[in-house]
Amino acid sequence: MIGRTGGDRSAKRSDPLAPSKAMRRFIYIALIVVGSFYVLPFVLAVVTSFKSLPDFAAHASSLGFDRSQGSPTLDGLRGLDSDRILFARWTFNSVVVTVCVVGGRVMLSALAGYSLARIKFPGYRLVFGVILAVMMVPAIVLAIPRFILLKELGLINTYAGLILPLMFDAFGIFLMKQFMEQIPIELEEAAAIDGASRFRTFTKVILPVARPAVITLAILSTVGAWNEFLHPLIAVNRNELRTLPVGLAQLRGQFGSSTPWHTIMMASVLMTIPMAIIYFVFQRHFKEGMAGAVKG
């Protein structure tokens, strides 16, 4: 045992592909530099949300505060109570849309993915090919047909119009199919021997095993539905039905030249924090689900 361990260590040391300490340090420094370019805009948004408007006008790109201009201040947070900014209402709409979209998308994608992975019905390959083709179509191409369809169905300015079109997701079906194909068929055979129906097997056996993929899809769907801009923009035109992304985007035109940038930045930061928390809490499951999909 000792000799084998020593041999393994010497093999690792002599591995020509292993990076040296200097190379690892260079990689870490490069990652820190590149990562800072992604973090810096968010840090600037947080700082701006606590600036006064005169400080922002004089030092828009500064990460510091000019106390002579009244910074830092909570005026940006107080501005969320304005009559023009229905932040609480937009937040409620975003929460309702996100919860409904995530629940429906996970359920429908799991059912469709399981069907394509296990039920070899006539034309299942064609159906899967169509799903892959839909993934290639840019969302902007479907905007006008989707609006016409919503108008014909009378779903404009309704929660149903905001939610239903987002519940069907080609990528979600692809992800669940690829992951479920990795689940051993013996588990389903054992459940069938015990007398379980296919639906009971799906809910009691397959879904618990596919938990990483389900969580991954839930995270992606949550972030996507929370930040969705194009569909809510065309589905509603009433201020009280807007979601956070659309509501905040419309603010700039409502105030003319006196745009409250500190308030907009404060709202943007508050909108970002829930998604960051969700990702950091479930990032392990997210990695496992994506790894299973890539293997498939």
N, C-alpha and C positions, 0 to 999 in steps of 0.2 A: 504493500500500500504506500509506504514511504517513498520507495523507488519510483513508483508510478507517478506519484504527486510531483516529485522532483523533476521527472521527465516532462510532465505536462507544463511545469513552470518554465523549464528551459526552452520548451518548444514555443511557448508564448513569447519569451524574450527574443527568440531568434526569428519570429514571424516577420518576413520582409514587408508585409502589408500593414503591420501595426504602426500607427503614427508615432513619431517621436514626441518628447515633451515640448520641444520648441514648436512643433507643428500643432500640437493640441492647444498650446497657448495662443498661437496665431488664430486658430479656428475660433476659440472662445472670444478673443478680442474682436474678430470680424463679426461674430454673431451679436455681440453687444452693440457694436457700431450700427449694424443693420437694424437691430431691434429698436434702437433709439429713434430711428426715423419713423417707426410706426407708433411709438409711445409719445413722441414729442407733440404731435397735434392734439392728442387727448389731454396732455398736461397743459398745453396752451389754452384749451377750452375750459379746463377747470379754473385756471388763473383768471381768465377773462370773465368768468361768471361772477367773480368777486370784485371786479373792477368797477369804478364809477364810469359813467359815460365820458366825462372829460379826460380821465386817465386813458380810457380805451382810444379816444380820438387822437391823443398825443403819443401813446406808446402801444399801438395795436399788437405788435409782434413781440413785446417784451414779456419775460417770464417773472418780472418783479412788479411791485406795487409802488406807485407814487403817492406818498401820504399827503403831499401838498394838494393833490387833486381829490382827496377824500377816499382813497383806497387803503385797505380793503373795506368792502361794504356788502351788506346783505340786500341792497336795492334790487339786484337781479332776482333774488328769491321773492321779495315782496311784489315784484312786478307780475308774478304768476297769478295774482289775485285780480288782475285787470279785467274789465268787462269784455275786452276784445280777445283775451287769452283764456279760453275755456280749458285750462290744463287738466283740471280734475275730470271734466267730462270726456276729454280726448283720451285720458289715461284709462277711464272706465271702458270706453269703446275698444281701445287696444287690448285690454285684458280679456274682454268678452270674445273678441274676434280671435285672439291668440289661443285661448283655451278651447274654443269650439273647433278651430282649424286643426290644432294639434291632436285633439281627441279623435276627430273624424279621419284625419289623414293617417294616423297610426293604425286605426282599426281597418280602414279600407286597404291600405298598403299591405298590411299583414295578411289579410284574407286573400288579396290578389296575388301576393308573392308566394304564399303557400300553395295556391291553386296552380300557378305556373311551375312551381318546383316539384310538386308531387302528383298532380292530376294530369295525365297525358291525354287530354281531350283533343278531338280533331281540330287542327289549326292552331294549337297552342304556340307553335314556333312562329307562326305568322303574327299572332297577337303580341308576342314578346318583341318581335321585330318592329311592329308599329309603335310599341311603347318606347323602344330605343330611338325610333325616328322622331317621336314627339320631343324627346330630350334635346334633339339637335335644333329645334325651332326656337328662335329668340322670342322672349316674352312680348316684346313690342309688336311683333307680327300679329299676335293674337289679341291685341288690345281692342282694335275696332270691331272684329267679329264678336268678341266677348261683350262689348258694350251693346251692340245691336241685339244680341241674344237676351241680355238682361232687360233691355227696354221692351222687347216683345213679350217677355214673361212678367213684366210689371215689377221687377225686383230692384229698380233704381231707387236709391234713398231708403233702403231697408237693410236690416242686419243680415237677412238671408242672402241678399245680393253681395254683401261683403264677405260672407263666410263660405257659401256653397262652392263657388268656383275655385277657392283655394284648398278645398279638402281633397281634391284629386291631384295626385302628384306622381309623375312618371318616374322620377328618381327614387321616390320612396318605394315604389313597387320593385324597381330594379335592385335596390339595396336589400330588401327583405327576401327576394327570390334568391339572390346570390348567397346570402347567409344561410337560409334554410336548406339549401342544397348541401351544405356541409354537415347538417345534422344526420347522424346515423339512422338509416331506415329501420334498424332493429328496434329502436324505441317505439316506433309506431306499430310495428308487428307485435311487440309485447303487449301494447295497449289494446290492439285488436283481439288478441287471444283472451284478454281479460274481459272482453265484451264491450269495450268503449266504442262509441260511434266516432265517425271521422271528426265531427265538430268538437266532441268532448276531447278527443286526442289533440286537436289543434289548441284548445284552450288550456288543457291541463298538462300537456306534455311539451308541445312545440313552443308555445309562447314563453314558458319559463326558461327553456334552454336558449331561446333566441332573445333573451333579455338584453344583452349588450347591443344588438342591432335595434331593438325597440327603443332603448334609451338614446342611441345615436340618432335615430330618425326623429325622436321627440325633441332632442336638442336642436337639430338642424331646422325642424319645422317651427320651433318656438322662435328662434332667431329670425328665420325668414318671415314668419307671419307678423312678428313684432315690428320689423323694419320694412315691411312691404309698403311701397309707395305708389306704384303705377296703378294697381287694381283699385285701391280705395279712392284714388284720384278720379277714376272714371265711373266708379260705382255710386258715389254720393257727391252731392253738391250743396248739402246743407251743413252749416258750420257745426251744429250740435251732433252730427253723425260722423264727423271726421275722426280719423285716428291720429295718434301723435305725429308720425312723420309728415302727413299731409297738413295737419294743423300748424305745425311749426314752419313748414315751407311757405305757407300762405301769409305768415305774419309780416314778412318783409314789405309786401305791397300795401299792407293796411296802415302802416305808420308813416309812409312817405319817406322824407329825408331824415326823420328822427327815429330811426329804427333802434329799438332797445336791445342792442347786441348782448349786453350782459344777461338780460332775461332769457333771450333765445339760447345762449350758451348754457345757462343754468338748467333750462328745460332739457337741452340735449344731453347734458351730463346725467341728469336724473333718469332720462330715458335709457341711457347706456348701462347704468349700474346693474339693473336686474339681470340683463343678459350676460354680463361679465361674471356675476355670482353663479348663475346657472352653469356656465361653461366650466368654471374652476371646480365646482362641486362634483360635476359628472364627467370630467375630462377622461378619467380612467376608462369608464364605460364607452365613451366616445371613441377612444383609440381602439378598444377591443372590437367594437362593431365595425369600424372602418377596415380593420385588419381582416376580419372575416369576410367582408364584401370583396376585398381585393383578392383574397385567396380563391374566391368563387369565380 
